[in-house]
Amino acid sequence: MESRPEPTNPTDDVVCRVLTDMRRVAVVGLSARPDRASYGVTRFMVGLGLDVVGVNPALDEDVLGLAIFKELTDVTGKVDVVDVFRRSDAVPELVDQAIAIGAGAIWLQEGVAHEEAAARARAAGLVVIQDRCLYKEWLRLCNG
């Protein structure tokens, strides 16, 4: 089995700052199914009192009482973090959209990484966190 290099990520201090400073999060790939990670992490963020919106073209229903958008570029207002629950091959387009809406950071959940797109996002001034669970990192870095 071919091993992939570890994705480039910022220091723990930077990751914790992203987590503690975020106020508005767009969850790309939000699922209406409670057994899905995107649902659980979103529920956690809502419980923290964050302003969370969902992005999923397949969702027509209300999920956790959130505003749902078809595309990231449809989201209005400031977005601090774009939290991505999509396959790695979707990342380049999502990075372009995150740059277009002026997001502060893009967070790629566990199993999701795209070094070329991440470099483009960093060059545009976004903090990029790859292949990490936002919930687990919050517990590890910011819950003490």
C-alpha positions as CSV (number, residue, x, y, z in Angstrom):
1,M,0.0,0.0,0.0
2,E,1.4,3.4,-1.0
3,S,1.7,5.9,1.8
4,R,0.8,9.5,1.3
5,P,2.9,12.3,2.8
6,E,1.4,14.0,5.8
7,P,-0.6,17.1,4.6
8,T,0.9,20.5,5.5
9,N,-0.9,22.0,8.5
10,P,-0.4,25.0,10.7
11,T,0.9,24.8,14.3
12,D,-1.4,23.8,17.1
13,D,-1.4,27.4,18.3
14,V,-2.8,28.6,15.0
15,V,-5.3,25.7,14.8
16,C,-6.6,26.6,18.3
17,R,-6.8,30.3,17.4
18,V,-8.9,29.4,14.3
19,L,-11.2,27.3,16.6
20,T,-11.6,29.9,19.4
21,D,-12.0,32.9,17.0
22,M,-14.5,31.3,14.7
23,R,-18.0,32.7,14.9
24,R,-19.6,31.7,11.6
25,V,-19.0,28.4,10.0
26,A,-20.2,27.0,6.6
27,V,-20.4,23.2,6.7
28,V,-19.9,21.9,3.1
29,G,-21.4,18.4,2.8
30,L,-23.8,18.7,5.7
31,S,-25.9,15.5,6.0
32,A,-29.4,15.3,7.4
33,R,-28.5,11.8,8.8
34,P,-27.7,11.9,12.5
35,D,-25.2,9.0,12.1
36,R,-23.0,11.0,9.7
37,A,-19.9,12.9,11.0
38,S,-21.0,16.1,9.4
39,Y,-24.2,16.1,11.3
40,G,-22.5,15.4,14.7
41,V,-19.8,18.0,14.2
42,T,-22.3,20.5,13.1
43,R,-24.5,19.8,16.2
44,F,-21.4,20.3,18.3
45,M,-20.7,23.7,16.8
46,V,-24.4,24.7,17.2
47,G,-24.1,23.7,20.8
48,L,-21.1,26.0,21.2
49,G,-23.4,28.9,20.1
50,L,-21.7,29.4,16.7
51,D,-23.6,30.7,13.7
52,V,-23.5,27.7,11.4
53,V,-24.9,27.3,7.9
54,G,-25.1,24.2,5.8
55,V,-24.0,23.8,2.2
56,N,-25.4,20.8,0.2
57,P,-27.2,21.0,-3.1
58,A,-29.1,17.8,-2.3
59,L,-30.7,19.1,0.9
60,D,-34.1,20.6,0.7
61,E,-35.0,20.1,4.3
62,D,-34.1,22.0,7.4
63,V,-31.2,20.3,9.3
64,L,-30.7,21.3,12.9
65,G,-32.6,24.5,12.3
66,L,-29.9,25.9,10.0
67,A,-30.0,27.9,6.8
68,I,-29.0,25.6,4.0
69,F,-27.4,26.8,0.8
70,K,-26.9,25.0,-2.5
71,E,-23.3,26.3,-3.1
72,L,-20.7,27.9,-0.9
73,T,-20.8,31.0,-3.1
74,D,-24.5,31.3,-2.2
75,V,-23.7,31.9,1.4
76,T,-24.2,35.6,2.4
77,G,-22.2,37.4,5.1
78,K,-18.8,36.8,6.6
79,V,-17.6,33.2,6.9
80,D,-14.8,32.5,9.3
81,V,-14.3,28.8,8.6
82,V,-15.4,26.6,5.7
83,D,-15.6,23.1,7.2
84,V,-15.4,20.5,4.3
85,F,-17.0,17.0,4.5
86,R,-16.4,16.1,0.8
87,R,-13.9,14.0,-1.0
88,S,-10.5,15.3,-1.7
89,D,-11.2,15.7,-5.4
90,A,-13.9,18.3,-4.6
91,V,-11.4,20.5,-2.7
92,P,-10.0,22.6,-5.6
93,E,-13.4,24.0,-6.5
94,L,-14.3,24.5,-2.9
95,V,-11.0,26.4,-2.3
96,D,-11.8,28.7,-5.2
97,Q,-15.3,29.3,-3.7
98,A,-13.8,29.9,-0.2
99,I,-11.4,32.4,-1.7
100,A,-14.3,34.1,-3.6
101,I,-16.4,34.6,-0.5
102,G,-13.5,35.9,1.6
103,A,-13.4,33.0,4.1
104,G,-10.8,33.2,6.8
105,A,-10.0,29.5,6.9
106,I,-10.8,26.2,5.2
107,W,-10.9,23.1,7.3
108,L,-10.7,19.7,5.5
109,Q,-12.0,16.9,7.7
110,E,-10.3,13.6,8.4
111,G,-9.4,11.8,5.2
112,V,-9.6,15.0,3.1
113,A,-6.5,16.7,1.8
114,H,-5.4,18.4,-1.4
115,E,-1.9,19.9,-1.1
116,E,-2.1,21.9,-4.4
117,A,-5.4,23.5,-3.6
118,A,-4.2,24.1,0.0
119,A,-1.2,26.0,-1.3
120,R,-3.5,28.2,-3.5
121,A,-5.7,28.9,-0.5
122,R,-2.7,29.8,1.7
123,A,-1.4,32.1,-1.0
124,A,-4.8,33.9,-0.9
125,G,-4.5,34.4,2.8
126,L,-6.6,31.5,4.2
127,V,-5.5,29.3,7.0
128,V,-5.7,25.7,5.8
129,I,-6.2,22.7,8.1
130,Q,-6.2,19.3,6.3
131,D,-7.1,15.7,7.3
132,R,-8.2,16.7,10.8
133,C,-11.5,16.5,12.7
134,L,-12.7,19.9,13.9
135,Y,-14.4,18.4,16.9
136,K,-11.4,16.2,17.9
137,E,-9.0,19.2,17.5
138,W,-11.3,21.4,19.6
139,L,-11.3,18.9,22.4
140,R,-7.5,18.3,22.1
141,L,-6.5,21.9,21.9
142,C,-9.1,24.3,23.2
143,N,-11.1,22.4,25.9
144,G,-8.7,22.8,28.8
